[in-house]
Amino acid sequence: MSLGTIADYSLVRELGQGGMGKVFLANSPDGAEVALKTVIFPEGLNARARWETVERFQREARAARSLDHPNICQVLDIGADADTFFIVMEYLDGRSLREEIDSSGAIAVERSAAIMFGTSSQTTSWHCNPVRRSSWISGLPRSYTRVALRRPVP
């Protein structure tokens, strides 16, 4: 059962929600499964604050799209459908870092290094780009902790 569509993407189910947006499993026009992230506007937001939120979201999307690394999900599309702004990324089925910690407890330093291995060159380049450092968790943008790593957790 579809939750509707955004642009040419058919929403299948909600994957999660954060402070800035919701992420859905969606089908692309060619039938591929993708992760589609939308902006959430808090109630009562004035026009200027809405515009700043859209600008921040689009900056994040452009920064993520500029990354090219085998261990980081690719941004496939950035767009808007009426008042809905979205980012489309590769979809990878698996557990989030939070789910891993909840099920296994604290992650040892050696295991943390193994999880992050291969992404260090990209996280360094992210620090050089105008992305707010407060949005980082273990070197990854907070909004991508569910779908950012291509490599399975060791």
C-alpha positions in Angstrom: 0.0 0.0 0.0 1.4 3.4 -1.0 1.4 6.4 1.3 1.1 8.6 -1.8 3.7 10.2 -4.1 6.3 13.0 -4.0 7.3 14.1 -7.4 7.8 10.8 -9.3 8.5 8.8 -6.2 5.9 6.4 -4.7 6.2 6.3 -0.9 6.1 2.8 0.6 6.6 3.3 4.4 8.2 5.7 6.9 11.7 4.7 7.9 12.3 7.3 10.6 12.0 10.9 11.7 14.6 13.4 13.0 14.6 17.0 14.0 14.7 18.3 10.4 12.8 15.7 8.4 11.1 12.4 7.8 12.7 9.5 5.8 10.6 7.2 3.7 11.2 4.0 1.8 10.1 4.9 -1.8 10.1 3.5 -5.3 11.7 5.5 -8.0 10.1 5.9 -11.4 12.2 2.9 -12.6 11.0 0.8 -9.7 14.2 0.9 -7.6 13.9 1.2 -3.8 15.3 4.5 -2.5 15.4 6.5 0.7 13.5 9.8 0.4 14.0 12.5 3.0 11.6 15.4 3.4 11.8 18.6 5.4 9.5 19.0 8.4 8.4 22.6 9.1 7.6 23.2 12.8 4.1 24.6 13.5 4.0 28.4 13.6 7.1 28.9 11.6 7.2 32.3 9.9 8.1 32.8 6.2 11.7 33.8 6.9 12.3 30.8 9.2 10.7 28.5 6.6 13.1 29.9 4.0 16.1 29.5 6.3 15.0 25.8 6.9 14.8 25.2 3.2 18.2 26.8 2.6 19.8 24.7 5.3 18.1 21.5 3.9 19.3 22.3 0.4 22.8 23.1 1.6 22.9 19.7 3.3 21.7 18.0 0.1 24.3 19.7 -2.1 27.1 18.9 0.4 26.0 15.2 0.5 25.7 15.1 -3.2 29.3 16.3 -3.6 30.6 13.2 -1.7 31.8 10.2 -3.7 33.0 7.3 -1.7 32.3 3.6 -1.8 31.2 3.6 1.9 28.8 6.5 1.8 25.4 6.4 0.2 24.9 8.4 -2.9 22.5 11.3 -3.2 20.5 10.5 -6.3 18.1 13.5 -6.5 17.3 16.8 -4.9 14.0 18.5 -5.6 10.7 20.0 -4.5 7.1 19.0 -5.2 4.7 21.9 -4.3 5.8 22.7 -0.7 7.6 19.4 -0.1 11.4 19.6 -0.4 13.2 16.3 -0.6 16.5 14.4 -1.0 16.6 11.0 -2.6 19.4 8.6 -1.6 20.4 5.0 -2.1 18.4 2.7 0.2 20.3 0.2 2.2 18.3 -2.2 4.4 20.0 -2.8 7.7 20.3 -1.7 11.3 21.0 1.8 12.4 24.0 2.6 14.6 21.4 3.3 17.4 19.9 -0.2 16.9 23.3 -1.8 17.0 24.2 0.0 20.3 20.8 -0.9 21.8 21.2 -4.6 21.0 25.0 -5.0 21.6 25.8 -2.3 24.2 28.7 0.1 23.9 30.9 -0.3 20.9 34.6 -1.0 21.7 37.2 1.5 20.3 38.6 -1.2 17.9 35.1 -1.9 16.5 34.3 1.8 16.2 37.5 2.3 14.2 36.5 -0.7 12.0 33.0 0.9 11.4 34.5 4.2 10.4 37.4 2.8 8.4 37.1 3.9 4.8 35.1 7.0 5.5 37.9 9.1 7.1 38.9 10.8 3.8 35.3 11.9 3.2 34.7 13.1 6.8 37.8 15.2 6.5 36.5 16.8 3.3 33.1 17.4 5.1 34.9 19.4 7.8 36.2 21.7 5.1 32.8 22.3 3.6 30.3 24.8 5.2 28.3 22.2 7.1 27.4 22.8 10.8 29.7 20.7 13.0 26.9 20.4 15.6 25.1 18.0 13.2 27.9 15.3 13.5 27.7 12.0 15.2 30.8 9.8 14.9 31.9 11.8 11.8 28.6 11.4 9.9 25.8 13.9 9.5 23.1 13.1 12.0 20.4 12.8 9.4 22.3 10.0 7.6 23.1 7.7 10.5 20.4 5.2 9.3 21.3 5.1 5.6 24.8 6.6 5.2 27.2 3.6 5.6 27.4 1.2 2.7 29.7 -1.2 4.6 27.9 -3.6 7.0 28.7 -3.1 10.7 31.6 -5.6 11.4 
